[in-house]
Amino acid sequence: MAVQLKIARSAAELDDVYHLRYQVYVDERGKFSGADESNRRIVDHFDTLPGVVNLIAYSDEGKAIAAMRINQDSEIGLPAEHYFDFQAQRTDLRDDSASAADFRLVSPSMLAIHASWRNRRNVIFSLFKCAAGVMRSWGATHIIGSISLDTFSLYGRMGFTACGEAQWHESVGDDLLPIMAPFGGVFDWAFGDIQQQVDDFWLDNFCGQFERLLLKPGEVLFEQGDTADRTYAVDSGWISIARCDPEGNEMILANLAKGALFGELAIFDGGTRSAKATAVGNVELISISREQLFDCLIANPDNLSSLLKHFALRVRETDALAMVQAFSPQASRVAFTLNQLWQGADPDKKHPQWRSVKLGPEQIAHTARVREYEVRHLLEIRKAEGSLDYGDKSIRFYQSPPSHSLTRQLDSPI
């Protein structure tokens, strides 16, 4: 079972949040010395305000492992203002805005991550990405916070800067630092790559409701024949989509990379999954439920046109894949697969024109339904040309692979 990150909605999920705070802050870190030992939960008045959302992460075994609270601005201020005076920042924003509605402050707080999960599977960053989605749905323009001084480097990676000096707070038992960030920068950190590949329809309508799943290598997301109740998008890593015939022979239909949307077709007819989805390496997914998707369409029927355009594109892509696998020679199947991999590969940090993918010849052969020898033969040719390099488990592209004739024909309008 995958690690799941979501909004805590039920009483049981909220209780998990409050109890986890006590475990992390009191039991593990020795903070909040005045906390009630008999209750073993940490709750304050900011948890009772209308504009509050608590996020919760559950491990593969269903144990609460991380939580975070997010508050909208209110008459009594934000949690960060319980420890620091942000009036100067409020004044600056007010002076720079045409109206009070032009800026909207939000504040994350009560970040609690179980000690055994602080450096595993990117849980903390996934939690912040969930928070960024919620903040966007609120129309946030700026974020303020008060954080433990020793976590500042973490927040700095997301675009936060210090807006004051660190101070010791006896009630918390820690040195706290006031921080602030324009929301646009934080959202770009959280969704910058994927928003270039996923249709605006999904981000505009569901950003604040997204759940996230973290899968380990080889973990199955759903089996062929499972009930379809969620739609998914790949945020990082690769998902292999495969189908089995009645004799049990498996055919890889696609390896989906960042930005790929999948699993949405079956939820509309209430049917079952027509294929199996498996993680290739560590994978992070965004998901939305069938119920939330239908609620959106009922509330705004105009969104149906966006979905129809998306489905038309999916049908064209499926037809292209079927044509390649049915009629192309082995070399063309490999070339087609390499083009798909290039489109979803991760840019190199030092050389943005280069792209890398953590898939090797064996997996490509399985996807293209060809012999591994044919894959390695074409890769050697491309390597000699200087267009890529490869190993048993990865490929680095130095330039876009050339498209073969059938791919160009399938890409042309019909």
C-alpha positions as CSV (number, residue, x, y, z in Angstrom):
1,M,0.0,0.0,0.0
2,A,1.3,3.5,-0.9
3,V,2.1,6.3,1.4
4,Q,-1.1,8.5,1.3
5,L,-1.2,12.3,1.9
6,K,-4.7,13.9,2.2
7,I,-6.9,16.5,3.9
8,A,-7.9,15.2,7.3
9,R,-11.7,15.3,7.1
10,S,-13.1,12.7,9.6
11,A,-13.0,12.9,13.3
12,A,-10.6,9.9,13.4
13,E,-8.2,11.6,11.0
14,L,-8.2,14.8,12.9
15,D,-7.6,12.9,16.1
16,D,-4.6,11.3,14.4
17,V,-3.3,14.8,13.6
18,Y,-3.6,16.1,17.2
19,H,-2.0,12.9,18.6
20,L,0.9,12.9,16.1
21,R,1.7,16.5,17.2
22,Y,2.1,15.3,20.8
23,Q,4.3,12.4,19.7
24,V,6.6,14.6,17.7
25,Y,6.8,17.7,19.7
26,V,6.6,16.3,23.3
27,D,7.7,12.7,23.1
28,E,10.4,13.0,20.4
29,R,11.6,16.6,20.7
30,G,10.9,17.5,24.3
31,K,9.0,20.7,23.3
32,F,5.7,22.1,24.7
33,S,6.6,21.3,28.3
34,G,3.2,22.5,29.5
35,A,1.2,20.0,27.3
36,D,-1.4,17.8,29.0
37,E,0.2,14.3,29.5
38,S,-3.2,12.7,30.3
39,N,-4.7,13.9,27.0
40,R,-1.6,13.3,24.7
41,R,-2.9,15.6,22.1
42,I,-2.0,19.2,21.1
43,V,-4.9,21.4,20.0
44,D,-5.2,25.2,20.1
45,H,-7.8,27.8,19.2
46,F,-6.5,28.1,15.6
47,D,-7.8,24.5,15.1
48,T,-11.3,25.7,15.7
49,L,-11.4,28.6,13.1
50,P,-13.5,28.3,10.0
51,G,-10.6,28.8,7.6
52,V,-8.4,25.9,8.7
53,V,-7.3,22.7,7.0
54,N,-5.2,19.9,8.5
55,L,-3.2,17.6,6.2
56,I,-2.3,14.1,7.3
57,A,0.1,11.5,5.8
58,Y,-0.3,7.8,6.4
59,S,2.4,5.2,5.9
60,D,2.2,2.0,3.9
61,E,0.8,0.3,7.0
62,G,-1.8,3.0,7.7
63,K,0.1,4.7,10.5
64,A,-0.1,8.5,10.8
65,I,3.4,9.7,10.0
66,A,3.2,13.5,9.2
67,A,0.8,16.4,9.6
68,M,0.5,20.1,8.9
69,R,-2.1,22.8,9.6
70,I,-2.9,25.6,7.2
71,N,-4.9,28.7,8.2
72,Q,-6.6,31.5,6.3
73,D,-6.3,35.0,7.6
74,S,-8.9,35.8,10.3
75,E,-9.9,38.5,12.8
76,I,-7.5,37.1,15.4
77,G,-4.7,36.8,12.9
78,L,-2.7,33.8,11.9
79,P,-0.8,31.2,14.0
80,A,2.6,32.8,13.1
81,E,1.4,36.0,14.7
82,H,1.1,34.3,18.0
83,Y,4.9,34.4,18.2
84,F,5.9,37.4,16.0
85,D,4.5,40.8,15.0
86,F,4.0,40.8,11.2
87,Q,2.2,44.2,11.2
88,A,5.1,45.8,9.2
89,Q,4.7,43.2,6.5
90,R,0.9,43.6,6.5
91,T,1.4,47.4,6.1
92,D,3.8,47.0,3.2
93,L,1.4,44.6,1.4
94,R,-1.5,47.0,2.0
95,D,0.5,49.9,0.6
96,D,1.5,48.0,-2.5
97,S,-2.0,46.8,-3.2
98,A,-4.8,48.6,-5.0
99,S,-7.3,47.1,-2.4
100,A,-7.3,44.9,0.6
101,A,-8.6,42.1,-1.7
102,D,-5.3,42.2,-3.6
103,F,-3.4,40.3,-0.9
104,R,-4.4,37.3,1.1
105,L,-2.3,35.9,3.8
106,V,-2.1,32.3,4.8
107,S,0.0,30.5,7.4
108,P,1.2,26.9,7.7
109,S,2.0,25.7,11.3
110,M,2.2,22.6,13.5
111,L,4.4,20.7,11.0
112,A,4.9,17.3,12.6
113,I,6.8,14.4,11.0
114,H,7.5,11.2,12.8
115,A,11.3,10.8,13.4
116,S,11.5,7.6,11.3
117,W,10.0,9.4,8.2
118,R,11.9,12.7,8.2
119,N,14.3,11.6,5.5
120,R,12.2,9.0,3.6
121,R,10.3,9.1,0.4
122,N,10.1,12.9,0.2
123,V,7.2,12.9,2.6
124,I,7.8,16.4,3.9
125,F,8.0,18.0,0.4
126,S,4.9,16.1,-0.7
127,L,3.1,17.5,2.4
128,F,4.1,21.1,1.4
129,K,2.9,20.4,-2.2
130,C,-0.5,19.4,-0.8
131,A,-0.5,22.6,1.2
132,A,0.3,24.7,-1.8
133,G,-2.7,23.2,-3.6
134,V,-5.0,24.1,-0.8
135,M,-3.5,27.6,-0.6
136,R,-4.1,28.2,-4.3
137,S,-7.7,27.2,-4.0
138,W,-8.0,30.0,-1.3
139,G,-6.5,32.6,-3.6
140,A,-3.4,33.1,-1.4
141,T,-0.9,35.8,-2.3
142,H,1.6,35.5,0.5
143,I,2.6,33.0,3.2
144,I,3.9,33.8,6.7
145,G,5.2,31.4,9.3
146,S,7.1,30.9,12.5
147,I,9.4,28.0,12.3
148,S,12.1,26.2,14.3
149,L,15.4,27.9,13.5
150,D,17.0,24.5,12.6
151,T,14.4,23.9,9.8
152,F,15.1,27.2,7.9
153,S,17.2,25.6,5.2
154,L,14.2,23.4,4.3
155,Y,11.9,26.4,3.9
156,G,14.5,28.3,2.0
157,R,14.4,25.6,-0.7
158,M,10.7,26.5,-1.3
159,G,11.3,30.3,-1.6
160,F,10.9,31.5,2.0
161,T,13.1,34.3,3.5
162,A,13.5,35.4,7.1
163,C,11.8,38.6,8.0
164,G,13.2,39.1,11.5
165,E,15.6,37.6,14.1
166,A,15.2,34.3,15.7
167,Q,13.8,34.4,19.3
168,W,13.6,31.9,22.1
169,H,10.0,31.0,23.1
170,E,9.7,29.4,26.4
171,S,6.2,28.0,25.8
172,V,7.5,26.0,22.8
173,G,10.9,25.4,24.1
174,D,12.6,26.4,20.9
175,D,14.3,29.2,18.9
176,L,11.7,30.4,16.4
177,L,12.2,32.4,13.2
178,P,9.7,34.5,11.4
179,I,9.5,33.8,7.6
180,M,7.6,35.0,4.6
181,A,7.2,34.1,0.9
182,P,5.1,35.3,-2.1
183,F,2.7,32.5,-2.8
184,G,3.5,32.4,-6.5
185,G,7.0,31.3,-5.9
186,V,6.0,28.5,-3.6
187,F,3.3,27.3,-6.0
188,D,5.9,27.3,-8.9
189,W,8.2,25.2,-6.6
190,A,5.3,22.7,-5.9
191,F,3.6,22.6,-9.4
192,G,6.0,24.4,-11.7
193,D,7.0,21.4,-13.8
194,I,3.7,19.6,-13.9
195,Q,1.5,22.6,-14.6
196,Q,3.3,22.9,-18.0
197,Q,2.1,19.4,-18.9
198,V,-1.3,19.0,-17.2
199,D,-4.3,20.8,-18.6
200,D,-5.4,23.9,-16.6
201,F,-8.8,22.3,-16.1
202,W,-7.3,19.9,-13.5
203,L,-5.3,22.5,-11.5
204,D,-8.0,25.2,-11.7
205,N,-10.8,22.9,-10.4
206,F,-9.1,20.3,-8.2
207,C,-5.8,21.8,-6.9
208,G,-7.2,22.2,-3.3
209,Q,-8.6,18.6,-3.2
210,F,-5.6,16.7,-4.6
211,E,-4.4,13.7,-2.6
212,R,-0.9,12.4,-3.1
213,L,0.5,8.9,-3.2
214,L,4.1,7.8,-2.8
215,L,4.9,4.4,-4.3
216,K,8.0,2.4,-4.0
217,P,9.6,0.5,-6.9
218,G,7.5,-2.4,-8.2
219,E,4.4,-1.3,-6.1
220,V,1.1,-1.9,-7.9
221,L,-1.3,1.0,-7.9
222,F,-4.2,-0.9,-9.3
223,E,-4.8,-4.3,-11.0
224,Q,-6.6,-5.0,-14.2
225,G,-10.2,-5.5,-13.2
226,D,-10.1,-3.4,-10.1
227,T,-13.0,-0.9,-9.5
228,A,-12.2,2.5,-10.9
229,D,-12.8,5.3,-8.4
230,R,-9.9,7.7,-8.9
231,T,-8.0,9.6,-11.6
232,Y,-4.2,10.0,-11.4
233,A,-1.4,12.2,-12.7
234,V,2.3,11.5,-12.5
235,D,4.3,14.1,-10.5
236,S,7.6,12.3,-10.5
237,G,8.9,8.9,-11.5
238,W,7.3,6.5,-14.0
239,I,4.2,4.4,-14.1
240,S,4.1,1.3,-16.2
241,I,0.7,0.5,-17.8
242,A,0.2,-3.2,-18.8
243,R,-2.6,-5.4,-19.9
244,C,-2.9,-9.2,-19.7
245,D,-4.7,-11.4,-22.3
246,P,-6.9,-14.4,-21.2
247,E,-3.8,-16.6,-21.3
248,G,-2.0,-14.4,-18.9
249,N,0.5,-12.9,-21.4
250,E,1.4,-9.3,-20.3
251,M,1.8,-6.5,-22.8
252,I,3.3,-3.1,-21.7
253,L,1.1,-0.4,-23.2
254,A,3.1,2.6,-22.0
255,N,5.5,4.0,-19.4
256,L,4.0,7.2,-18.2
257,A,6.2,10.1,-17.0
258,K,5.7,13.5,-15.2
259,G,2.5,15.2,-16.3
260,A,0.8,12.1,-17.7
261,L,-2.8,11.7,-16.7
262,F,-4.3,8.2,-16.5
263,G,-7.1,6.2,-15.0
264,E,-9.7,8.8,-15.8
265,L,-11.5,6.9,-18.6
266,A,-12.9,4.0,-16.5
267,I,-14.3,6.3,-13.8
268,F,-16.8,7.8,-16.2
269,D,-18.6,4.6,-17.1
270,G,-18.3,3.2,-13.6
271,G,-16.4,0.2,-15.0
272,T,-13.3,-1.6,-13.9
273,R,-9.6,-1.0,-14.8
274,S,-8.7,-2.2,-18.2
275,A,-5.0,-2.4,-17.4
276,K,-2.6,-2.7,-14.5
277,A,-0.5,0.2,-13.2
278,T,2.9,-0.4,-11.5
279,A,5.5,2.0,-10.2
280,V,8.8,2.0,-12.1
281,G,11.2,3.3,-9.4
282,N,10.0,5.7,-6.7
283,V,6.9,7.5,-7.9
284,E,4.8,10.4,-6.6
285,L,1.2,10.7,-7.9
286,I,-1.6,13.2,-7.6
287,S,-5.1,11.8,-7.5
288,I,-8.7,13.0,-7.5
289,S,-11.8,10.9,-6.7
290,R,-14.6,10.1,-9.0
291,E,-17.1,11.9,-6.7
292,Q,-15.1,15.1,-6.7
293,L,-14.8,15.1,-10.5
294,F,-18.5,14.6,-10.9
295,D,-19.3,17.3,-8.4
296,C,-17.2,19.7,-10.4
297,L,-19.0,18.9,-13.6
298,I,-22.4,19.3,-12.0
299,A,-21.4,22.7,-10.5
300,N,-20.0,23.9,-13.8
301,P,-21.2,22.0,-16.9
302,D,-18.9,24.2,-19.1
303,N,-16.0,22.1,-17.8
304,L,-17.3,19.2,-19.9
305,S,-15.8,20.7,-23.1
306,S,-12.4,20.6,-21.5
307,L,-12.8,17.0,-20.6
308,L,-14.0,16.1,-24.1
309,K,-10.9,17.7,-25.6
310,H,-8.7,15.7,-23.2
311,F,-10.5,12.4,-24.0
312,A,-10.1,13.1,-27.8
313,L,-6.3,13.5,-27.3
314,R,-6.2,10.2,-25.3
315,V,-8.0,8.3,-28.1
316,R,-5.5,9.7,-30.6
317,E,-2.5,8.6,-28.4
318,T,-4.0,5.2,-27.9
319,D,-4.6,4.8,-31.7
320,A,-1.0,5.9,-32.4
321,L,0.4,3.3,-30.0
322,A,-1.8,0.5,-31.5
323,M,-0.7,1.4,-35.0
324,V,3.0,1.4,-34.1
325,Q,2.7,-2.0,-32.2
326,A,0.6,-3.6,-34.9
327,F,2.3,-2.4,-38.2
328,S,5.8,-1.0,-37.4
329,P,9.0,-3.0,-37.7
330,Q,11.0,-3.5,-34.5
331,A,13.3,-0.6,-35.0
332,S,10.3,1.8,-35.4
333,R,8.7,0.5,-32.2
334,V,12.0,1.2,-30.3
335,A,12.2,4.7,-31.9
336,F,8.6,5.4,-31.0
337,T,9.3,4.4,-27.4
338,L,12.4,6.5,-27.2
339,N,10.4,9.5,-28.3
340,Q,7.9,8.9,-25.6
341,L,10.7,8.6,-23.0
342,W,12.3,11.8,-24.2
343,Q,9.0,13.7,-23.8
344,G,8.7,12.6,-20.1
345,A,12.4,12.6,-19.2
346,D,13.8,14.9,-16.4
347,P,16.0,17.9,-17.5
348,D,19.5,17.8,-16.2
349,K,20.1,20.5,-13.5
350,K,23.5,21.6,-14.9
351,H,22.6,21.1,-18.6
352,P,18.9,21.8,-19.1
353,Q,19.1,20.7,-22.8
354,W,19.9,17.2,-21.6
355,R,17.3,14.8,-20.2
356,S,17.5,11.6,-18.2
357,V,15.2,8.7,-17.5
358,K,15.7,5.8,-15.2
359,L,14.8,3.0,-17.6
360,G,17.1,0.6,-19.3
361,P,17.1,-1.5,-22.4
362,E,15.3,-4.4,-20.8
363,Q,12.3,-2.3,-19.8
364,I,12.3,-0.6,-23.2
365,A,12.2,-3.9,-24.9
366,H,9.3,-5.0,-22.8
367,T,7.4,-1.8,-23.6
368,A,8.1,-1.8,-27.3
369,R,7.5,-5.6,-27.5
370,V,10.8,-6.3,-29.2
371,R,13.9,-8.2,-28.4
372,E,16.4,-6.5,-26.1
373,Y,19.1,-7.0,-28.7
374,E,17.1,-4.7,-31.1
375,V,16.9,-2.0,-28.3
376,R,20.6,-2.2,-27.6
377,H,21.5,-2.1,-31.3
378,L,19.5,1.2,-31.8
379,L,20.9,2.7,-28.6
380,E,24.4,1.9,-29.7
381,I,23.8,3.7,-33.0
382,R,22.4,6.7,-31.2
383,K,25.3,6.7,-28.8
384,A,27.8,6.6,-31.6
385,E,26.0,9.6,-33.1
386,G,26.4,11.4,-29.8
387,S,22.6,11.9,-29.2
388,L,22.5,9.8,-26.0
389,D,24.3,7.6,-23.6
390,Y,22.9,4.7,-21.6
391,G,23.4,2.0,-19.0
392,D,21.5,-1.0,-17.9
393,K,19.1,1.1,-15.8
394,S,19.2,4.6,-17.3
395,I,19.3,6.7,-20.5
396,R,20.7,10.2,-20.9
397,F,19.5,12.1,-23.9
398,Y,21.7,14.9,-25.3
399,Q,19.1,15.9,-27.9
400,S,15.6,15.1,-29.0
401,P,15.4,11.7,-30.8
402,P,14.6,11.8,-34.5
403,S,11.0,10.9,-35.3
404,H,10.5,8.1,-37.7
405,S,8.0,8.4,-40.5
406,L,5.0,6.6,-39.0
407,T,5.2,8.7,-35.8
408,R,5.1,11.9,-38.0
409,Q,2.1,10.6,-39.8
410,L,0.3,9.8,-36.6
411,D,1.1,13.3,-35.2
412,S,-0.5,15.0,-38.2
413,P,-4.2,16.2,-37.9
414,I,-6.9,13.8,-39.1
